[in-house]
Amino acid sequence: MVPHFLTALTGPLLDVERKLLDTTPRIERWFRLEWQEHTPPFYCSVDLRNAGFKLAPVDTNLYPGGFNNLSPEALPLAVQAAMAAIEKYCPDARHLLLIPENHTRNTFYLQNVQRIQAVLRQTGLAVRLGSLNPEITAPTSLELPDGQSLLLEPLVRRGARVGLADFDPCAVLLNNDLSAGIPDILRGLQGQVLLPPLHAGWAVRRKSQHFEAYNDVAKRFGKLLDVDPWLVNPYFARCGQVDFQAREGEQCLADSVDATLKRVRAKYREYKIDATPFVIVKADAGTYGMGIMSVKDAAEVQNLNRRQRNKMAVVKEGLEVSEVIIQEGVPTIETVDNGTAEPVVYMIDKYVIGGFYRVHGERGIDENLNAPGSRFVPLPFAASCNLPDSAGSPECAPNRFYAYGVVARLALLAASLELERTDPDPSRFG
Amino acid sequence: MVPHFLTALTGPLLDVERKLLDTTPRIERWFRLEWQEHTPPFYCSVDLRNAGFKLAPVDTNLYPGGFNNLSPEALPLAVQAAMAAIEKYCPDARHLLLIPENHTRNTFYLQNVQRIQAVLRQTGLAVRLGSLNPEITAPTSLELPDGQSLLLEPLVRRGARVGLADFDPCAVLLNNDLSAGIPDILRGLQGQVLLPPLHAGWAVRRKSQHFEAYNDVAKRFGKLLDVDPWLVNPYFARCGQVDFQAREGEQCLADSVDATLKRVRAKYREYKIDATPFVIVKADAGTYGMGIMSVKDAAEVQNLNRRQRNKMAVVKEGLEVSEVIIQEGVPTIETVDNGTAEPVVYMIDKYVIGGFYRVHGERGIDENLNAPGSRFVPLPFAASCNLPDSAGSPECAPNRFYAYGVVARLALLAASLELERTDPDPSRFG
């Protein structure tokens, strides 16, 4: 189950990992204090890339859809963390409404929903599924591979509350990232807790705002540990007015790619890293690995052919891309069964509950792995993330996983800051 | 790892277990609400006995000493639960003082201390060990089997605070049950959190007070589930003035044994249980399985020979027994590797974090297993306690373990009530 690491690592990252292990109590106390000031999202998954010389988050998902990929060991941790979360948001809750994505034919996704439902049930909630899908006009049973089934029901709005025909929940948990926009039926809810809040959806959220918040978190963390924040932080830039079809905004894109590559090159020189820097160009809003390019030179974004432009122009739900983030590419040195791999860490509330590797057999170490053909290898991450072996060397698996848990929680903390800063109703955070 | 269950169980217990599984959300919500009213002890272990026809706690330990017997899977759960607990008691804590038992030559016990220290370290605390042992007058290093070591240091009192020479902790965690009495150095602490409070120690605590509180919890739980509380509750009685050496109080003992056996016999008839009722006679204060008798007839306690009287007269630390609890004996139907077995469930804060089986090859199903010759079989309890398989039958292992987790938490809740009721300073619970 434990993946083979391509190489015995040396250089700066080992220094950071050694430091994480040696200063665990200080790090954990720092998180403990941060969580007194900031509220973590209900749940979150973070894609990490381990370059050997740096370890950084590259994507932070506030509607994690891979609970089915977690190993069984992760489930008790998930239940325990969900108990803590529910207790905070609605301590006397009896009913929770879970709103999944609309793709009802994706069996893997449905198993994810089943997992979330099972975890929440164990926290003392009756959990039912409400669908935003206009095709669901009556209760609809969906078969699962294990012979069980999921019952999707149409949402019903009553005054300032949303629910089902015979179900008035205290809390509403979205597992739908609202790429298609904020549905009216969810606007202006009162007396119900909506998790995560509407502005966490891709209709409002921007990756660049997340990584701006992450910048601040990484800086403070770097100060705490006396390390260069770049070792856990990818550089990024942003272009706000891009129209791939009309070829508008190409100059901003080229300039930003160039500027970011220059900054990365300087760091590579500083750390004597013998590799070619690259950046990832992707939609500032959106998910699902669509609209993503790996670029090594500014010229590449100025000469996109029609196929490339089409690919970049839209992401999920036909959402048009006009805002773009240019993010320092972090190569991965990890492989699982000869496939290129990157770790995905799952959290509920402020707790790391597990993770898995996303593995792609046909992609390179400098490419996006969230693409058709990828598979998932569950890992008993959690055991390792919470309990490093302080006597072992940094590259031994439990220690590496502890480091992953720390960096993933930095991104989680950044998500908290991001949601505070972008909240249209800041009174919420008092 | 999963123990063999002697028999495919039928009868009342299966009914209860089925009910526990079917009403999981209701049970978990009930616990959630209870924990809003009551504060769980920092940690707790509960000995359970599964008779097939009933499942009940027989001992609740507020200074659990077997963390070393838990499987590695339990550790991340322990860390997560300890994080939640520390956050509650002293959110900005940096230093914690752990006070272990005095038996410094018991390697198993020292490994337990090492485990607790490792878990707490992961919550962001610097943890050091302070000893009540008068022989520890200077920092003393104790070797552990894994080559690591524990550093025991003498306690230092400064005003209303206790610590070490160069260590002023925010919190003091006792893993010493104070059988020898409350030491002056721990009295009247101010500005420090002492966990658990002094009156949880055996100098003050009485088993009968615990089981009185458990009575109330079992009654309410029975009402919640519409089941006979006896199915999770052992009857008990108490004699306050017993002197085994002077043969005083024998009549109270005989009468209580008789009365308790009568009540149990009536229940056995009601449920058509074909077995001979027995009671366990043990010290009302104290631990470690000393001073324990299994009795089937009142006459047995009236004709104790000198050896038996000597055995009953003192428990740990030479504490004299004068108060006695007479508890309904719950036979165990569980075996592990042909040894008689009983489950021990571990909790931190309000969370089940794991457990193990206490196994004894030479003891019968109606005898105390906490005796020389017992061994421990760790079980991946937690996975099962929190996540029952609602499709499986009650006697399948995960479901049984969920039931164990529920009943153990009933005892945990009873311990909370008990500590509230016996608190010399009730303002603590507002």
Boltz contact constraints between the chains, C-beta under 6 A:
constraints:
  - contact:
      token1: [A, 25]
      token2: [B, 121]
      max_distance: 6.0
  - contact:
      token1: [A, 25]
      token2: [B, 124]
      max_distance: 6.0
  - contact:
      token1: [A, 25]
      token2: [B, 125]
      max_distance: 6.0
  - contact:
      token1: [A, 25]
      token2: [B, 126]
      max_distance: 6.0
  - contact:
      token1: [A, 28]
      token2: [B, 123]
      max_distance: 6.0
  - contact:
      token1: [A, 28]
      token2: [B, 124]
      max_distance: 6.0
  - contact:
      token1: [A, 29]
      token2: [B, 94]
      max_distance: 6.0
  - contact:
      token1: [A, 29]
      token2: [B, 124]
      max_distance: 6.0
  - contact:
      token1: [A, 32]
      token2: [B, 124]
      max_distance: 6.0
  - contact:
      token1: [A, 36]
      token2: [B, 91]
      max_distance: 6.0
  - contact:
      token1: [A, 75]
      token2: [B, 387]
      max_distance: 6.0
  - contact:
      token1: [A, 76]
      token2: [B, 77]
      max_distance: 6.0
  - contact:
      token1: [A, 76]
      token2: [B, 382]
      max_distance: 6.0
  - contact:
      token1: [A, 76]
      token2: [B, 383]
      max_distance: 6.0
  - contact:
      token1: [A, 76]
      token2: [B, 386]
      max_distance: 6.0
  - contact:
      token1: [A, 77]
      token2: [B, 76]
      max_distance: 6.0
  - contact:
      token1: [A, 79]
      token2: [B, 386]
      max_distance: 6.0
  - contact:
      token1: [A, 80]
      token2: [B, 80]
      max_distance: 6.0
  - contact:
      token1: [A, 80]
      token2: [B, 351]
      max_distance: 6.0
  - contact:
      token1: [A, 84]
      token2: [B, 84]
      max_distance: 6.0
  - contact:
      token1: [A, 91]
      token2: [B, 36]
      max_distance: 6.0
  - contact:
      token1: [A, 94]
      token2: [B, 29]
      max_distance: 6.0
  - contact:
      token1: [A, 121]
      token2: [B, 25]
      max_distance: 6.0
  - contact:
      token1: [A, 122]
      token2: [B, 386]
      max_distance: 6.0
  - contact:
      token1: [A, 123]
      token2: [B, 28]
      max_distance: 6.0
  - contact:
      token1: [A, 124]
      token2: [B, 25]
      max_distance: 6.0
  - contact:
      token1: [A, 124]
      token2: [B, 28]
      max_distance: 6.0
  - contact:
      token1: [A, 124]
      token2: [B, 29]
      max_distance: 6.0
  - contact:
      token1: [A, 124]
      token2: [B, 32]
      max_distance: 6.0
  - contact:
      token1: [A, 125]
      token2: [B, 25]
      max_distance: 6.0
  - contact:
      token1: [A, 126]
      token2: [B, 25]
      max_distance: 6.0
  - contact:
      token1: [A, 351]
      token2: [B, 80]
      max_distance: 6.0
  - contact:
      token1: [A, 382]
      token2: [B, 76]
      max_distance: 6.0
  - contact:
      token1: [A, 383]
      token2: [B, 76]
      max_distance: 6.0
  - contact:
      token1: [A, 386]
      token2: [B, 76]
      max_distance: 6.0
  - contact:
      token1: [A, 386]
      token2: [B, 79]
      max_distance: 6.0
  - contact:
      token1: [A, 386]
      token2: [B, 122]
      max_distance: 6.0
  - contact:
      token1: [A, 387]
      token2: [B, 75]
      max_distance: 6.0
